[in-house]
Amino acid sequence: MKIVTTALSGLMANQQRLETSAQNIVNANSTGNRDTVFQPQRTVLSPAPNGSGVVALTSPVSPASFPAFQPDSPNADEAGLVETPNVSLIGEIVEMKSAEASYKASLRLLETAQDLSEQLLDTGDRDERG
């Protein structure tokens, strides 16, 4: 059933959005230099090529980091600067709430498909009994 495929792709894609956002939040306060600092990601959904559902693509946030003055950090350079991930906690919370709502919508689509299938089978049983 195409409706089930579509709903399942939405569930998996939004799960990926939630996981990506959670990783960004967990690492938001990490520091390092340009080579070692956490690289935040963003998951974007696009239509599946076959027209049944969505595909989740994750790509790096650009710019990945920005300098911050933290002279006491072991990662600080001679000027007291470290690189911190370009993560907005508010933006990530909004992303997670949006992914949650989309996940629930896909779940509801699966439930509706199941209800319709059951109704169709019930109708068929009644027709056979006369």
C-alpha positions in Angstrom: 0.0 0.0 0.0 1.4 3.3 -1.0 -0.2 5.1 2.0 1.8 2.8 4.4 5.0 3.4 2.5 4.4 7.2 2.6 3.6 7.2 6.4 6.6 4.9 7.2 9.0 7.2 5.3 7.6 10.2 7.3 8.2 8.3 10.6 11.8 7.4 9.7 12.6 10.9 8.3 11.3 12.7 11.3 13.1 10.3 13.6 16.3 11.3 11.8 15.4 14.9 12.3 15.0 14.3 16.0 18.2 12.4 16.3 20.2 15.1 14.4 18.8 17.9 16.5 19.5 15.9 19.8 23.1 15.5 18.7 23.4 19.2 18.1 21.9 20.0 21.5 24.2 17.6 23.3 27.3 19.1 21.7 26.2 22.8 21.7 28.6 23.7 24.5 31.6 21.8 23.3 34.7 23.6 22.3 37.7 22.8 20.2 39.8 24.2 17.3 38.6 24.4 13.7 39.6 20.8 13.1 38.2 19.2 16.3 35.1 21.2 17.2 31.7 19.4 16.8 30.2 19.9 13.4 26.5 20.5 13.7 24.1 19.0 11.1 20.7 19.8 9.7 18.2 17.2 8.3 16.1 18.4 5.4 13.2 16.4 4.0 12.5 16.2 0.3 10.0 14.2 -1.8 11.1 10.6 -2.5 12.0 10.1 -6.2 9.2 7.5 -6.7 6.6 9.9 -5.3 5.8 7.8 -2.2 6.9 9.6 0.8 10.0 11.6 1.8 13.7 11.3 2.0 15.8 12.7 4.8 19.1 14.3 3.8 21.5 15.4 6.5 24.1 18.1 5.7 26.6 20.2 7.7 25.5 23.6 9.1 27.5 26.4 7.5 29.4 28.0 9.1 30.0 25.1 11.4 31.5 27.1 14.3 32.4 30.5 15.5 35.1 31.8 17.8 34.5 32.5 21.5 36.7 34.0 24.1 37.4 31.3 26.7 41.0 31.7 27.9 40.7 29.1 30.6 39.7 26.4 28.2 42.3 23.7 27.4 41.3 24.2 23.7 42.0 28.0 23.8 44.6 29.3 21.4 47.2 31.9 22.4 44.6 34.7 22.1 42.2 32.8 24.4 39.8 31.9 21.6 38.1 28.5 21.0 35.7 27.4 18.3 32.2 26.6 19.5 29.5 24.8 17.4 27.1 27.0 15.5 24.1 25.6 17.4 21.0 27.7 18.4 19.3 25.9 21.3 16.1 27.8 20.6 16.3 26.8 16.9 16.9 23.2 17.8 13.9 23.1 20.2 11.7 24.5 17.4 13.2 21.9 15.0 12.4 19.1 17.5 8.8 20.3 18.0 8.3 20.5 14.3 9.7 17.0 13.8 7.5 15.7 16.7 4.4 17.1 15.1 5.3 15.7 11.7 6.0 12.3 13.3 2.6 12.3 15.0 1.0 13.2 11.7 2.7 10.2 9.9 1.6 7.9 12.8 -2.0 9.1 12.5 -1.8 8.4 8.7 -0.8 4.8 9.5 -3.7 4.5 12.0 -6.1 5.8 9.5 -4.9 3.4 6.8 -5.4 0.5 9.2 -8.9 1.7 10.1 -9.8 2.0 6.4 -8.4 -1.5 5.7 -10.4 -3.0 8.6 -13.6 -1.2 7.4 -13.0 -2.5 3.9 -12.6 -6.1 5.2 -15.7 -5.8 7.3 -17.7 -4.6 4.3 -16.5 -7.5 2.3 -17.5 -10.0 5.0 -21.0 -8.5 5.2 -21.4 -8.6 1.4 -20.5 -12.3 1.3 -23.0 -13.2 4.1 -25.7 -11.5 2.2 
